[in-house]
Amino acid sequence: MESVQAIKQRFGIIGNNAKLNRAIEKAIQVAPTDISVLVTGESGVGKESIPKIIHSLSHRKHGKYIAVNCGAIPEGTIDSELFGHEKGAFTGATQTRSGYFEVADGGTIFLDEVGELPLPTQVRLLRILENGEFLKVGSSKTQKTNVRIVAATNVQMAQAISDGKFREDLFYRLSTVDIHLPPLREREEDIHLLFRKFAADFAQKYNMPTIRLTDDAVQLLLKYRWSGNIRQLRNVAEQISVLEQNREINAYTLKNYLPDMGRQLPAVVNSKKSESDFGSEREILYKVLFDMQRDVNDLKKLTLELMKSGSTEHVQKEHSGLIKKIYTPQEEDSFEELTDIIEENDSQNDVEILELDDTPDQNKAKDKYHFAEEIQEEETLSIKDKELELIKKALEKNNGKRKAAADELGVSERTLYRKIKQFGL
């Protein structure tokens, strides 16, 4: 078994990053087997090197090696390209054609960008992985093939499966062994080494002196995010080699070749929406109004207790928590003023606060607080009625479909569901 360093020299792989070395080790270990391999990593990290290593170290090395870019083949013709077609199978099929899986029998097929495969093609591919059988387009005759499949993708497969764009059973068939190649920004020790290699190659290609970076330019090179990874680094090295007359490149010159420099700082983005987040201004308005409603009801309750008991000390003791909730430390004087007014009115007019009931013989005209009989602790604001009416109309209009009703109301489906349960709809 060849060493990692020998493999890197053989295939022109530059770098000593631990994650890169581990990926190559896994490729060397699985090469003698027929296990399906899925190579993952961002675009431009060099995923195409792994299937070449696997094929060259396997017992299939004398068979054909075919690399297929699944994302570059139109959806209408990809089945014909991969599995072949019979004469007359579709318009333009003037003769029988062998597909890649038939041609590569006994060899290896590298399916690059496998995440871009349409769902019907995924079903055909799953059958090959299970028993090696396939049907040509327009044929009813089952054919057998013996190929090893190595796939690669830069798509987040878990998300693609969740979105229904990729079959979960096919994913597990392809990813018997998962080899991940790290992005260039995680290989900081390799960035300058790769740049020097590219600069030397382009100097030889274009017959000109090799460009060199100053210390400040090297630091800038290492700090850049390299969203395009090795492919982007190679392009930058080629541009500078061709365009710059001065072969010593400083940070100011290098900065002109790095797009969006200064906006490459990483940011933490929370993709999960918390329960307290609001999706629209309408939800914020609802919350403000509901909070106001609770405060008003609390005030009603406190005022009613004051009028019933006639003792501010008793009310303060029994409802201290409610008073602190309603009145901030800066507003404590307001409560004192309220209690003073009530006590003053009681002493001056000697009015007895009656228990609230509906008996007609009570003299409401003489009672300054007769309006208290109309106060209900559980009374709701009109916003509830309006909200209930809006929800009913939205549900009726959309035949009870909550998602469509939520979109029309401008709230999340979860919020609408909570409101429906609250109102008992």
Wavefront OBJ file of the C-alpha trace (Angstrom):
o trace
v 0.000 0.000 0.000
v 1.415 3.357 -1.032
v 1.991 6.065 1.558
v 0.021 9.304 1.713
v 3.079 11.307 0.683
v 3.688 9.076 -2.357
v 0.064 9.433 -3.436
v 0.258 13.232 -3.111
v 3.363 13.342 -5.281
v 1.815 10.994 -7.838
v -1.380 13.012 -8.222
v 0.078 16.488 -7.705
v -1.713 17.172 -4.423
v -0.148 20.031 -2.459
v -0.524 20.470 1.300
v 0.128 18.912 4.692
v -3.167 19.642 6.423
v -4.247 16.869 8.806
v -7.822 16.738 7.425
v -6.505 16.495 3.867
v -4.137 13.682 4.846
v -6.972 11.829 6.569
v -9.147 12.057 3.446
v -6.323 10.585 1.329
v -5.765 7.816 3.900
v -9.424 6.818 3.687
v -9.233 6.764 -0.126
v -6.192 4.464 0.023
v -7.915 2.137 2.515
v -11.184 1.728 0.572
v -9.563 1.514 -2.897
v -9.023 -2.311 -2.918
v -12.710 -2.893 -2.123
v -15.853 -2.283 -4.203
v -17.474 -0.079 -1.559
v -19.398 2.935 -2.866
v -17.808 6.219 -1.835
v -19.312 9.695 -1.490
v -16.848 12.595 -1.611
v -18.185 15.760 0.021
v -16.829 19.280 0.233
v -17.323 22.785 -1.083
v -16.920 23.656 -4.740
v -13.284 24.025 -5.754
v -11.640 21.886 -3.039
v -10.378 19.242 -5.475
v -12.926 16.439 -5.025
v -12.068 15.003 -8.458
v -8.676 13.767 -7.145
v -10.190 11.233 -4.723
v -11.952 8.985 -7.325
v -8.768 8.954 -9.411
v -6.792 7.726 -6.403
v -9.422 5.073 -5.638
v -9.539 3.828 -9.237
v -5.760 3.688 -9.665
v -5.272 1.653 -6.471
v -8.165 -0.772 -7.089
v -8.315 -4.051 -8.986
v -10.295 -2.126 -11.639
v -7.335 0.082 -12.571
v -7.064 -1.565 -16.002
v -10.763 -0.962 -16.666
v -12.327 2.262 -17.871
v -12.590 5.337 -15.676
v -15.415 7.694 -16.701
v -16.116 11.018 -14.983
v -19.637 12.388 -15.457
v -20.712 15.890 -14.412
v -24.363 15.272 -13.529
v -25.096 18.969 -13.209
v -23.983 19.718 -16.770
v -26.290 17.221 -18.528
v -29.862 18.408 -19.295
v -32.587 16.586 -17.393
v -34.226 15.348 -20.584
v -31.131 13.531 -21.833
v -29.358 12.399 -18.667
v -31.029 8.952 -18.641
v -29.895 8.393 -22.212
v -26.334 9.506 -21.359
v -26.037 7.281 -18.313
v -27.971 4.180 -19.397
v -28.101 4.431 -23.206
v -31.129 4.288 -25.489
v -32.663 2.147 -28.230
v -33.165 3.323 -31.790
v -36.411 5.260 -32.057
v -36.804 5.654 -28.284
v -37.346 9.384 -28.753
v -37.102 12.040 -31.421
v -33.548 12.137 -32.741
v -32.633 8.623 -31.576
v -31.558 7.416 -35.018
v -29.481 4.540 -33.679
v -28.923 2.478 -30.546
v -26.459 4.063 -28.144
v -24.570 2.618 -25.192
v -24.631 4.594 -21.958
v -21.778 5.283 -19.556
v -22.692 2.386 -17.260
v -22.524 -0.064 -20.162
v -19.244 1.329 -21.487
v -17.606 1.391 -18.026
v -18.450 -2.252 -17.276
v -15.601 -3.600 -15.136
v -14.309 -0.117 -14.381
v -15.193 2.957 -12.283
v -17.716 5.764 -12.805
v -17.257 9.087 -11.041
v -20.598 10.912 -10.688
v -19.688 14.521 -9.946
v -22.437 16.808 -8.574
v -24.622 13.758 -7.895
v -26.937 15.955 -5.829
v -28.178 17.527 -9.085
v -29.616 14.248 -10.436
v -33.386 14.374 -11.123
v -35.515 12.034 -9.005
v -36.434 9.557 -11.825
v -32.726 9.100 -12.592
v -32.043 8.535 -8.887
v -34.432 5.564 -8.962
v -32.528 4.022 -11.904
v -29.199 4.616 -10.151
v -30.487 2.982 -6.967
v -31.322 -0.174 -8.935
v -27.772 -0.374 -10.305
v -26.339 -0.003 -6.808
v -28.620 -2.744 -5.487
v -28.212 -5.441 -8.137
v -26.249 -4.009 -11.073
v -29.289 -3.991 -13.402
v -30.494 -1.217 -15.673
v -32.777 -0.620 -18.657
v -31.889 1.427 -21.692
v -34.313 4.203 -22.544
v -36.995 2.682 -24.788
v -35.977 -0.912 -24.021
v -37.674 -3.625 -21.987
v -34.582 -5.822 -21.798
v -32.733 -5.789 -18.476
v -28.946 -5.482 -18.742
v -26.253 -6.113 -16.149
v -23.185 -4.035 -15.437
v -20.324 -4.362 -12.961
v -19.098 -0.884 -12.124
v -17.840 0.844 -9.031
v -19.538 4.157 -8.308
v -17.732 7.053 -6.664
v -19.936 10.120 -6.256
v -19.199 13.686 -5.209
v -21.344 16.648 -4.214
v -21.095 20.122 -2.718
v -24.778 20.048 -1.750
v -25.844 19.710 1.893
v -27.376 16.265 1.479
v -29.368 16.339 4.722
v -31.108 19.498 3.555
v -31.661 18.076 0.045
v -33.280 14.975 1.555
v -35.435 17.126 3.827
v -36.558 19.203 0.822
v -37.460 16.055 -1.128
v -34.803 16.689 -3.789
v -32.718 13.594 -3.049
v -33.742 10.067 -2.086
v -32.658 9.052 1.392
v -32.199 5.381 0.440
v -29.917 6.374 -2.457
v -27.884 8.608 -0.161
v -27.179 5.717 2.213
v -26.246 3.476 -0.718
v -23.789 6.014 -2.093
v -22.266 7.065 1.226
v -21.115 3.688 2.518
v -17.853 5.566 3.044
v -17.935 9.348 3.268
v -14.716 11.206 2.453
v -14.818 14.917 3.300
v -12.315 17.386 1.876
v -11.828 20.525 4.015
v -12.284 24.026 2.527
v -9.158 26.083 1.856
v -9.849 28.459 4.776
v -9.369 25.471 7.123
v -5.984 24.697 5.530
v -4.225 27.938 6.452
v -0.801 26.311 6.455
v -1.296 25.206 2.824
v -2.529 28.488 1.284
v 0.851 30.153 0.675
v 2.363 26.828 -0.390
v -0.348 26.372 -3.025
v 0.033 29.968 -4.235
v 3.787 29.522 -4.737
v 3.177 26.288 -6.663
v 0.636 27.983 -8.960
v 2.903 31.017 -9.425
v 5.802 28.759 -10.470
v 3.580 26.806 -12.890
v 2.268 29.961 -14.592
v 5.749 31.502 -14.777
v 6.872 28.411 -16.690
v 3.720 28.335 -18.821
v 3.957 31.991 -19.878
v 7.767 32.144 -19.890
v 8.129 34.976 -17.369
v 9.698 35.506 -13.903
v 7.865 34.023 -10.938
v 5.824 36.436 -8.824
v 6.600 36.686 -5.115
v 4.545 37.986 -2.215
v 5.760 40.403 0.450
v 5.118 39.572 4.117
v 2.057 41.824 4.347
v 0.673 40.239 1.174
v 1.150 36.755 2.668
v -0.792 37.799 5.769
v -3.598 39.155 3.592
v -3.610 35.909 1.603
v -4.047 33.896 4.807
v -6.835 36.101 6.193
v -8.978 35.968 3.044
v -11.968 33.597 3.203
v -11.476 31.919 -0.227
v -15.095 31.049 -0.892
v -14.005 29.546 -4.242
v -11.282 27.500 -2.500
v -8.312 26.148 -4.515
v -9.891 27.023 -7.862
v -10.201 30.666 -6.822
v -6.635 30.751 -5.468
v -5.331 29.342 -8.759
v -7.239 31.953 -10.772
v -5.862 34.795 -8.621
v -2.295 33.495 -9.054
v -2.788 33.307 -12.829
v -4.238 36.824 -13.074
v -1.398 38.358 -11.096
v 1.230 36.416 -13.068
v -0.119 37.714 -16.378
v -1.131 41.277 -15.515
v 1.472 42.614 -13.058
v 4.739 44.058 -14.369
v 6.325 44.235 -10.930
v 7.032 40.650 -9.873
v 7.042 41.504 -6.151
v 3.437 41.759 -5.003
v 2.520 43.736 -1.884
v -0.744 43.709 0.073
v -2.143 46.771 -1.717
v -1.684 45.145 -5.131
v -2.984 41.763 -3.973
v -6.094 43.376 -2.503
v -7.177 44.481 -5.990
v -7.466 40.810 -7.019
v -9.486 39.683 -3.980
v -13.208 40.410 -4.471
v -15.186 41.750 -1.498
v -12.064 42.064 0.619
v -13.064 43.524 3.968
v -16.467 41.850 3.866
v -15.116 38.348 4.338
v -15.457 38.222 8.117
v -17.408 35.181 9.270
v -20.820 35.742 10.818
v -22.867 33.515 13.070
v -26.333 33.018 11.632
v -28.991 31.277 13.686
v -31.118 29.369 11.182
v -33.550 28.195 13.874
v -36.260 30.645 14.748
v -36.896 30.876 18.480
v -40.341 30.955 20.023
v -39.958 34.644 20.916
v -39.112 35.758 17.377
v -41.824 37.495 15.355
v -42.153 36.976 11.624
v -43.970 40.205 10.865
v -45.000 43.591 12.177
v -48.532 42.238 12.619
v -47.320 39.718 15.217
v -45.422 42.436 17.082
v -48.539 44.603 17.126
v -50.607 41.706 18.452
v -48.144 41.127 21.284
v -48.103 44.817 22.276
v -51.914 44.938 22.321
v -52.203 41.718 24.317
v -49.677 43.014 26.859
v -51.706 46.220 27.146
v -54.841 44.136 27.657
v -53.260 42.226 30.526
v -52.086 45.458 32.165
v -55.576 46.992 31.919
v -57.180 43.897 33.445
v -54.622 43.964 36.273
v -55.409 47.624 36.921
v -59.135 46.842 36.985
v -58.589 44.077 39.483
v -56.431 46.259 41.745
v -58.877 49.179 41.653
v -61.785 46.877 42.416
v -60.016 45.434 45.456
v -59.279 48.933 46.738
v -62.928 49.932 46.469
v -64.165 46.714 48.079
v -61.844 46.595 51.052
v -61.456 50.309 51.732
v -58.069 49.464 53.268
v -55.015 50.382 51.238
v -52.677 48.591 53.637
v -54.587 45.329 53.169
v -54.551 45.688 49.386
v -50.860 46.544 49.349
v -50.088 43.485 51.462
v -52.290 41.032 49.566
v -51.416 42.279 46.064
v -47.820 43.464 46.397
v -46.722 41.331 43.460
v -49.434 42.759 41.218
v -48.559 46.328 42.239
v -44.863 45.782 41.444
v -45.836 44.254 38.110
v -48.007 47.224 37.082
v -46.014 50.097 38.593
v -42.308 50.529 37.939
v -40.135 51.958 40.738
v -40.447 55.396 39.083
v -44.260 55.113 39.094
v -44.753 54.051 42.734
v -45.964 57.565 43.571
v -48.846 57.069 41.148
v -50.207 54.210 43.235
v -49.855 56.229 46.422
v -51.794 59.091 44.805
v -54.539 56.658 43.735
v -54.955 55.286 47.250
v -54.957 58.808 48.766
v -57.777 59.876 46.409
v -59.863 56.852 47.302
v -59.335 57.344 51.054
v -60.119 61.079 50.787
v -63.352 60.436 48.919
v -64.348 57.801 51.442
v -63.826 60.141 54.410
v -65.490 63.194 52.864
v -68.583 61.559 51.476
v -68.795 58.636 53.872
v -69.854 56.466 51.030
v -70.005 52.757 51.716
v -68.523 50.612 48.982
v -71.139 48.035 48.215
v -70.544 44.472 47.191
v -71.034 44.045 43.464
v -74.289 42.368 42.519
v -77.195 42.856 40.156
v -79.944 43.671 42.688
v -82.127 46.530 41.416
v -82.651 48.166 44.836
v -79.091 49.498 45.082
v -78.842 53.258 44.864
v -76.279 53.628 42.095
v -76.834 57.369 41.725
v -75.476 58.078 45.198
v -72.549 55.715 44.810
v -69.618 57.441 43.148
v -68.234 54.065 42.179
v -71.362 52.588 40.656
v -69.495 52.185 37.383
v -67.464 49.427 39.050
v -70.448 47.131 38.614
v -69.760 47.089 34.907
v -66.154 46.011 35.340
v -65.423 42.381 34.596
v -62.001 41.065 35.393
v -61.953 38.794 32.389
v -63.209 41.456 29.985
v -61.310 41.413 26.702
v -60.331 44.189 24.325
v -61.978 44.471 20.938
v -58.693 43.370 19.314
v -59.583 39.776 20.229
v -62.902 39.973 18.444
v -61.260 41.561 15.427
v -58.509 38.953 15.416
v -61.024 36.120 15.712
v -63.017 37.584 12.830
v -59.878 37.902 10.655
v -58.841 34.315 11.364
v -62.313 32.960 10.569
v -62.447 34.858 7.285
v -58.944 33.731 6.276
v -59.749 30.080 7.039
v -63.044 30.213 5.174
v -61.439 31.879 2.188
v -58.701 29.235 2.014
v -60.992 26.232 2.708
v -59.476 25.609 6.122
v -55.883 25.417 4.884
v -53.794 26.842 7.716
v -50.663 27.609 5.691
v -52.533 29.653 3.082
v -54.521 31.426 5.804
v -51.328 32.219 7.724
v -49.719 33.669 4.585
v -52.761 35.870 4.013
v -52.730 37.114 7.610
v -48.977 37.699 7.488
v -48.170 35.446 10.455
v -46.347 32.146 10.838
v -48.304 28.900 10.589
v -47.284 28.079 14.160
v -48.704 31.380 15.432
v -51.977 30.797 13.572
v -52.243 27.263 14.987
v -51.754 28.626 18.502
v -54.490 31.236 17.945
v -56.888 28.600 16.574
v -56.407 26.487 19.710
v -56.803 29.575 21.896
v -60.118 30.536 20.299
v -61.323 26.924 20.119
v -61.874 26.992 16.341
l 1 2 3 4 5 6 7 8 9 10 11 12 13 14 15 16 17 18 19 20 21 22 23 24 25 26 27 28 29 30 31 32 33 34 35 36 37 38 39 40 41 42 43 44 45 46 47 48 49 50 51 52 53 54 55 56 57 58 59 60 61 62 63 64 65 66 67 68 69 70 71 72 73 74 75 76 77 78 79 80 81 82 83 84 85 86 87 88 89 90 91 92 93 94 95 96 97 98 99 100 101 102 103 104 105 106 107 108 109 110 111 112 113 114 115 116 117 118 119 120 121 122 123 124 125 126 127 128 129 130 131 132 133 134 135 136 137 138 139 140 141 142 143 144 145 146 147 148 149 150 151 152 153 154 155 156 157 158 159 160 161 162 163 164 165 166 167 168 169 170 171 172 173 174 175 176 177 178 179 180 181 182 183 184 185 186 187 188 189 190 191 192 193 194 195 196 197 198 199 200 201 202 203 204 205 206 207 208 209 210 211 212 213 214 215 216 217 218 219 220 221 222 223 224 225 226 227 228 229 230 231 232 233 234 235 236 237 238 239 240 241 242 243 244 245 246 247 248 249 250 251 252 253 254 255 256 257 258 259 260 261 262 263 264 265 266 267 268 269 270 271 272 273 274 275 276 277 278 279 280 281 282 283 284 285 286 287 288 289 290 291 292 293 294 295 296 297 298 299 300 301 302 303 304 305 306 307 308 309 310 311 312 313 314 315 316 317 318 319 320 321 322 323 324 325 326 327 328 329 330 331 332 333 334 335 336 337 338 339 340 341 342 343 344 345 346 347 348 349 350 351 352 353 354 355 356 357 358 359 360 361 362 363 364 365 366 367 368 369 370 371 372 373 374 375 376 377 378 379 380 381 382 383 384 385 386 387 388 389 390 391 392 393 394 395 396 397 398 399 400 401 402 403 404 405 406 407 408 409 410 411 412 413 414 415 416 417 418 419 420 421 422 423 424 425
